[in-house]
Amino acid sequence: MKEEIRQKLIDADSLKNSPAANRIKAAPMAVKTEQETEEDVVLNISLRPKKLEEFIGQKELSDNLKVSLVAAKQRKESLEHVLFSGPPGLGKTSLAHIVAHEMGTKITATSGPAIERAGDLIGILTNLEKGDILFIDEIHRLSKVVEEFLYPAMENFQIDFVIDKGQFARTIKFNLKPFTLIGATTRSGLLAAPLRARFGIFYHLDFYQTADLARIIKHSAKTLSLPIEEEAALEIARRSRGTPRIANRLLRRVRDYVQVKKIPKVGQEIAAMALNELGVDKAGLDDCDRRVLKTVIEVYDGGPVGVESLAATLNEEVDTIVDTVEPFLLQAGYLKRTSRGRMATKRAFEHLGLKNKEKQSELF
């Protein structure tokens, strides 16, 4: 035991005299701000931007958000509650962490399905300090009870909870410290009107342009220490379905490919070859997208077909098709929605090299 204590003292002494310790002594005021938290490590690993100036794309959103952040800091107030909506992978979670970084506050992240009871929310809210941020992903999936419990917390920074039962029941009002709620949703239409009305700031994220995605890929490649040519970044960007998360995922897969093949630099041909082997075609469609289109065309003669029938035929969840597959196919013009259901467009027939039947010619 004595030997163990002695060893710890030696380790502590050597740590005091280390170069890192000397740097800390030289700048004592910077220790807290410069020290990396677990959150920072996760953000670095996932290639997410940490500052608003590093956030690429969505220019109008970034400019408006910057104004709101600067104004809140000048007034020394908490930022108003913010709602981010849009398809998955466009940067809603990244923006929530950026807001926390820009405001210099702590962020507590959770998701709608994770908060099952109002009691779970009480613990989270009472632990928030002044100016802290509560980020709720997939906020449209909050239960009705939890959602209604959140209303006074958002509006008056108070929560009401009942203790005891029957004739002894009492309501206790608990004051919270002013905080900012940031909600993210892929389906804003499912949000209850009273909840939506309590957000002061609304932003919708749309699919990214190819040029912006190429900039994101080059920045991520630099973080990954991966040499990449401009044309290769554009090639990956064109196949990324307008989504930064997919762009970074494809970049990692290209990195794996060039590492195994011992290729020193990623060029356009190499990027195209790697992505073709992954099953991602020139339009960015993967196996799942092509399965959906082929099912609409071959099984249902190009449509119209209801999404429930389509999901049953593909043995997929309806939410997977509606939230993940369909948005890009609609935006890119491969599918269209009608009052009778989903229909494949002429562009889908041409892309898959399938013959357009006479019935379909009339529809287009």
N, C-alpha and C positions, 0 to 999 in steps of 0.2 A: 504493500500500500504506500509506504514511504517513497519507494522507488518511483511509483506512478506519479505521486505529487511532485517529486523532484523533476521528473521529465516534463511535466506540464509547465513548471516554472521556467525551465530552460527554453521551451517552445515559446512561451509568452515573452521572454526576454529577447529572443532572436527576432520575434515579430516586431517588437518596439524599435529595433535598430534596422529594420528592413527599409529599402527605398520607398516602398509604398507608404509605410508609416511616416517617413520624413515628408513625403508629399502632402499627407493629411495634416501634419503639424504646420506646414507652410501656409495652408489655406483652410483653417478651421471652419470658416463660415460656409464652405462649399461642400462639406461632407454629406449633408442630408440630401441636397439637390442632385449631387453627382452619383450617389450610390444607386446601383441598379437594383430594382425590386424584382420579385418573381414575375410580375406583370410585364416589366420591361424585357426580361429574357424571353418570355413567350412571344411578345410583339416582334422582337428581333428575329426569332426563329421563323415566324410566319410571314416575314417580309412586309409587315404592315408599316405604313408611315406613322411617325410619332408626332409630327408637326403639321400644321395646316399648309405651310409653304411647301412641304414635301408631297402633299396630296395632289395627284395628277388627275386631270379631267374634272367634269362637273363644275366648270368655271363659275357659272352663275350662282350655283349653290355655295361654293367656296367663298365668293366675294360677299354674299349676303350674310353667311355665317360669321365671317371675319368682322363685319360691322357689328353684329349682335354681341360677339365676344368682347370687342374693344369697348363698346358702350357699357356692358355689364361691369367690366373691370374698372372703368373710369368712375362709375357710380358706387363701386365697391359693394355690388349686390350679386346675388346668385343669378345665373342665367335662367331665363324662362324655360318652362318645360318644353322639350323638343320631341317631335315625332318624325322619324325617317321611314319612308316607305319605298318599296321597289323590289324587283326580283332578287333572288339570293346571289351573293358574291359580288355585289357592286360597291361595297364599302360602308355599309351602315354601322357595323361594329367598329370598324377602323375610325370612323368619324366620331363615335362616342368616346373612344379612348383619346382621340386628338383633342376633343373639347375639354376633357379632364386635364390633359397635359397643358393646354393653353391657359386654362383657368387656375392651374397650380393646385388642384384639389384631388382628393382620393375618389376612385370609382369602384362601386360595388356592382358586379355583373351577375345577373341571373336570367332566367327565361320564364315565360308564361306557364308552361306545363310543370315547371319545378316548384311553383308556389301553389301548393294544393289547398292550404287552409289559411284563413285570415291570421291565425296565430303565427304562421311562418313569416308573414309580412310585418307583423308587429316587431319581431326580433330584428329584422333588417332595418326598418325605419328608425327605431329608437337608437340604433348604433351609428346613425349618420351624424356627422358633425356639420357645422355651418358651411354651406357652399359645396358640400359633397355631392357626388352624382350617383344616382341609382339608375343603372342601365337594365332594362327588361327587353330581352330579345323575344321575338314572336309574341308580342304583347296581346295580339288578338286572341290568343289561346288561354288567357286568364279566365278562371271560373267566375261566374256571375257574383258570387259572394265576395270574393277577393277584390273584384273590380269595384263594387260599390263601397267596399271598405277603403279603397284608394282615393275616392272622390274628395272627402274632407282633408285628407293628407295633402293632396295636390293643391287644393284651393285655399285652405286656411292653415296648413301645416299643423293640423290637429288630428288625433285619432280617438274614436269613441269605442270603448269596449265594455262589455257587460260582465259583471261578476255576480256570483250566486245565482240562484234560480227561484222561480215562482214569485211569491210575495216578498222575498228578500232580495230580489234582483235589483242591481244598481248599475247605473251607467257612469263610467269614469272617463273624463276628458283628459287626454295627455297631450301636452304641447310638444311639437317637434321643432328641431332647428331647421331654418330655411335650407332646402335642398333643391336640386334639379333632377327631375325625372326625364330620362331619355328613353323613348320607346322605339323599337324597330319592328316593322311588320312587312311581310311579303303580300299580305292581303288586307289592305286598308279598308276595303268594303265590309269586312267582318267586324270592324271596331264598332262598339256601341256609340251612338251619337253623344251621350253625356260625357263619355271618356274622351272622345275626339275633341269636344268643345273645350276641355280643360287644358289642352296643349296650346301654348302661345305661339310656337314656331313650327311650321310644317315644311318639310322638304321631301320632294320625290326624286329618287335617283333613277336615271334612265341608262340604257345600254351605252357603252363607250364607243367613241370613234376609233378606227384602226390606228391613226397616228398617235392618239393618247395611249392606247394599249402598247404600242411599240416603245414609247417612252418609259412606261411602267416596266416592260420586259427588260429594257437596257439597264434601268436602275436596279432591278432585282438581280440581273446577271452580274452586275458590279458587286453587289452584296455577297453573291455566291462565288465571287472570284472566277467567273466563267467568261472567257473572251468570246464575244459574239459580234458578227457583222450587222450593219444596218439592215441589209436585205433579209437576213435571217430573222431579225426581230420583227420585221414587217410580216414575214411568212407565218410566224407563230401567232402574231396579232390577228391576222386574217382568219385564222382557224380557232380563235378564242371565244367566239359567240358573243363578242362585245362585253365580256365579263373578266375583270382583273383576276378573280380567284382562279378561273379556268386558265388564264394566261400564265399565271405563276405555276400552276400544276403542270401544264404542258412544258414549261421551261425546265422544271425539275426532271421531267421524263427525258427531255432532250439532253440534259446534263448527264443523266445515267447512261444514255446511249453513247455519247462521245467519250465518256470515261471508259466504258467497257471496250469500245472500238479503238481507244487510244488516239483520238483525233484532237489535235491541239487547239483548234478554233472552230466555232460553229458558223458555217456558211449557209447560204440559202438551200443548196441541194441537200446538205446533211440534215438540216432542220426538216425539210419536206420528207426526206426518207424516213427519219425517226417518227414523225407524226403519222405517215402512211402506215407504218408497221403497228402503230398504236390503234389504228382504225379510225383516225380523225381525218376526214376528207378535206378537200380544198375549201369547201363552204363552212367547215367547222362542225359538220354533223358527225355524231358518233354512232355506234351500233344501235343504241336505244332510240335515237332520233329516226334512223333509217327504218327500224322496226315499226315505229308508230306510223310513218308515212306509207310503208309497204302494206301495213294492215288496213289502213284507210283505203288504199288504192285497190289492193288485190282481194281483200275479204269483203269490203263494203262498196266496191266499184267506185271508189273515189269519194264516197259520202253522199249525202250527209249521214253522220253517225253520232250518237250521243256519247259523251265522255265516259259514262258508266259502262256502256257496252264495249267501248274501246278498251277500257281498263280491264274488264273481265276477259276479253279475248287475249290481251297481252299478259294476263296474270300479274298486273301491276296495281299499285294503289292509285286511286283517283287523284289524291293530293300530289303524288309524284308527277303525274302527267300535267296537271293544272299548274303547279308551282315551278317545276323544274324543266320539263320538256317543252310544253306548249308556248310559253312566252316568247322564246327565241324563234320558233317555227312560225308564229304569227307575225312577229316583227320583221322577219326575213322574207316573208311572203310565200312560205311553203304550205301553210294552212290558212284557212279562214273560218270564222265563226258565222253561222247563220241561225235563224230562229229554229231550224230543224236539226242542227248539230254541226259537227266539224266536217269540213270538206278539204280535200287536197286541191291545190291550185295547179295551173298549167306548168308553173315553174318546178313543182315537185315531180311531175311526170318526166320533165326534161332532165332534171338532175339525176334521177334514178335510172334514166334510160328505158322507161316503160312506155308502152304504146298508149296513146290517149284514145280511149274508146269513143264511139260516136255519141254516146249518151253524155260523156264528159265535155265534148266539143260544144254542145248546146249550153252547158252550164257556164262555160267560160266566155 
